[in-house]
């Protein structure tokens, strides 16, 4: 029961660390979770309280996964938006259109 309680606490802390974008804390929590998993794999019958706590841990873990998935999609959409900005025309010294610019806001060029 104590391992499940600890895992529940870690999953809740993980969400808070993700919201705060605290990557060091997230990595530490991930290592702690990985250390707990072998202890939870013992094959034994769970009491009703342990089963309920296990369901809660699974639910909270799914909520975290949804948060991470949503954040990843949001980041991808923003990257696509920045990279797909319009390509400005580049004119030569004679005033003729020579090429189009990269239009990449993330190129580092001004």
MOZIUR-V660973 format. One record per backbone hydrogen bond with DSSP energy under -0.5 kcal/mol. CO is the residue of the C=O (numbers start at 0). NH is the residue of the N-H. If there is no record, write none. Layout:
CO;NH
CO;NH
This chain:
0;4
1;5
2;6
3;7
4;8
5;9
6;10
7;11
8;12
9;13
10;14
11;15
12;16
13;17
14;18
15;19
16;21
17;20
20;22
21;25
22;26
23;27
24;28
25;29
26;30
27;31
28;32
29;33
30;34
31;35
32;36
33;37
35;38
35;39
36;39
36;40
38;41
41;43
46;50
47;51
48;52
49;53
50;54
51;55
52;56
53;57
54;58
55;59
56;60
57;61
58;62
59;63
60;64
61;65
62;66
63;67
64;68
65;69
66;70
67;71
68;72
69;73
70;74
71;75
72;76
73;77
74;78
75;79
76;80
77;81
78;82
79;83
81;84
81;104
85;87
87;100
88;90
89;97
89;98
91;94
95;91
95;97
98;89
102;104
103;106
